Amino acid sequence: MIITIAGLSGSGKNTVGEILSKKLKLRLVDPTFKTLAEERRMDLMEFHRKAEKEHNIDKDFDAHLISEVEKGPCVVTTWLGPWMILNADLRVWISASQHARAARLAGRDAMTQEQALAHLAERDASNRTRYLDVYRIDIYAHSDFDLVINSEKFTPEKIADIIIEAAAAKVGHSVICGRMGVGQIRRWHVPAAKKTGEKKGKIKKVMKAKAKKKVVKAKPKSRSKAKSKKKKR
């Protein structure tokens, strides 16, 4: 099974991919331009500008990606994964607004919000232009994707659960349960069994308490009153 996850910088795709790969016990394939830039001791955006002129950089990067995926089942988290991996079982796009992505980037890479916004604008434009030039791929077109999920609406954990449900619907529940080592998949929008049981227990306690209040025991008559009644007779 191969699940590909893509998204713009700061969307949360890598975090979701890490969680998903652990849940499904799948290998994580997550090569990045950032790693390549560090290996060449270059600034990330400087490396982007170099790649705009030298298309073999992207082609070599994506050829390496494909060769890694061909080794077996995995979760892929790269910009072009869903387009490059033609035999992917599931294609997922993680979205988020530019401001939300900038806030995450600022916190992660020690930038101001303004610096992060400027960085994302340049990086997004560079990636889109390159991929259109090299492959005729528009990274803003997601009509062929199985899922498009807004990471501002759900936590990474819940997004991973949503993807698992979608994968089960597509490749079969038995396949997913087998990978996870469980008998049944817990639906992401249903409370866990333990919490549900706790809630039911609390309701029962409240009902019992109310029932006790309704039961009124008859008070026994005092001896003095009983004697006075005998005298009257």
N, C-alpha and C positions, 0 to 999 in steps of 0.2 A: 504494500500500500504506500502510495506517495501523496502527501498533502503539501501543496504550495501556498505560501502566504506572502503577500506583498503589501506595500503601503509606502507612503512618502516618509521622509525623515521625521522622527518624533511621533509617528502614528501609534507605535507600540507593537509592531509586528514581531520584533525580536523577542520581546518579553512573552508574548502569547506563544510564539514558537517553542521557546524553552519549556514553558508549562505543558504545552500539548505533547511535546516529545517525551517528557517524563511520564505523563499520564498514559500514553499509548505505548510506552517502552520502545520508541522509535529513535533511530539515529537522527541527529540534528545537523543539517547542512546549511551553514550560514556565512559564506565568504563575503567579505565587504571591501569596498574601495578604500575605506579608511585603513584597513590592515595593509593593503598594497602600498598606500601612500606612506605609511609608517616604515614599511620595509625599505622603501626607496629614500627615506628621510626627506620627504616632501610634505609641504602643507597640503591638506585635503583639497582645497579649492584650486590650488596650483596644479595638483594632479588631475583634477577635473578638466581644467583648461588644456592640459596636455592631451588628455583623452579625446577632447573635441577635435583636435588636429590629427591625432594618430588613432585611427579606428581599430587597429589591431589590438590595442589595449583592451577594449570591450570584447572583441572577438575571442581573444585568448582567455579572458576572465570567464566568459560564458561557456567556452569549450571545456574549461576546467570544471565548471559547475555541473555540466551535463555528465562528464566522466565520473564525478563523485556520486551523482544520483543513480547512475547505472549500476553501482555496487550493491544496491538493494533498497528495501523499504526505508522511508525516511520522511522527515518534515523539513521543508525547504523554506528559508526566509531570506529572500533576496528581491531586489526591485523587479527583475525580469523573470523570476522563477515560473510564474503561471503561464507565461508566453513561451518560454524556452523548453520546459518539460512537457512535451506533447502527450505523454502517457500518464499524466497526473490524474489521480482519482478525484481530487477535490481542489478547486481553485478559489482562494479567499483573498479579498481585498479589505484591509483595515483602514478606515478613514478617520479623520479628525480635522478640525478647523486649524487654520494657520496659527491663530493665537494660542490654541491649546498645545499645538506642537512646539511652538516657540517657548512656552512656559516650561515644558518638559526638557527641552534642549538647554534652556538657560540654567535650570537646576542641575542638569547632568554634566554640562561642559563648562560651568562657571562663566556664563555670559550674562549680560543684561538682557532684558526683554527686547530692547531695540536692536541689539547686536544679533540676537537669535532670529528675529524677524528678517533682518537683512540677509543673514546667512542662508536661511531657508528659501527666501525668494531667489537668490542666486543659484543655490544648489538644485532646487526644483526645476528651474528654467534650463540649467545646464544638462540635467539628466533627460528631460523631455526632448530637448533639441538633439542630443546625441543619439538617443534611441530611434528618433524619427529618421535621422540621417543614415544611421548604420543599418537598422532593421525595418524601417517603416512601421515601427510600433509606437502607438500613442498610449502612454501610461495613464492617461486620464479616461480611457475607454474601457469599461468593465462589463459590458453587456453579456459577454461569454462566461463571466465568473459564476460560480455556484452560490457564493455568499459575498455580500458587502456589509460589513459591520462597523458601526460607529463606536470607536473606543472611548468616546466621551460619555456614552450612555451605559456602558457595561465595564466591569472590572476585567482585567486580563484573565482571571480565573473563570469568570462566567463566559467570556468569549471562547475560551478553550472548550468549555462544556457545550456551547452552542455548535462549535465545529465538530465535536465528537458525535453529537446527535445527527448532524447533517451527513457525516461520514458513515454512520450506521445505517441511515436511510438509503445511502447510495451503494455501499459495498456489502451490507448485511450486518444485522446486530450480532450474529454469532462470531463474525470476524473481529469486530471491535471488542466484544466481551472477552474473546480469546486472548487478544493482545493485552487487555487490561487485567486479565485474571479475575474477572467478576462474573456473576451469573446474570446480572441485569444492569443496564445503564440507568443511572439516576438522572432524570430530566432536570435541566438547569433551572427551570422555573417552578419546580415543586420543592417545598421544604424537605430537608433531610428527615429520614424516618425517626431518628432520635428526637429531633425537635418537635415533630408532630406528636410523638408519644408523650413527650413532656407536657405539651399543650393539652392533650386529652386528659392526662392525669390531673392537671390543675382544674379543669372543668368539672371532673368527677368530685374533687374535694369541695369545690364551691357548692355543687348540687347537694352533697351530703350535709354540709353545714346549714344550708337553707332548709333541708328536710327536718333536721333536729330542732330548728327554731319553731317550725310549725307544730311539732308534737308537744302538746301541753298535758302534763300529768296531773291527775286529780289529787288534791291535797287531802290527807287523812284527817278525819274529824277528831277534835280534841276530846279527852276523857271527860272533862267538865261538862261539855255540851251533851255528851252521851248520857251522863248521870241525870242531868236536868230533864231530859226527855223521858227517862224512866219514871221519875217522880210524878210528872204530869199524867202519865198513864195510870 
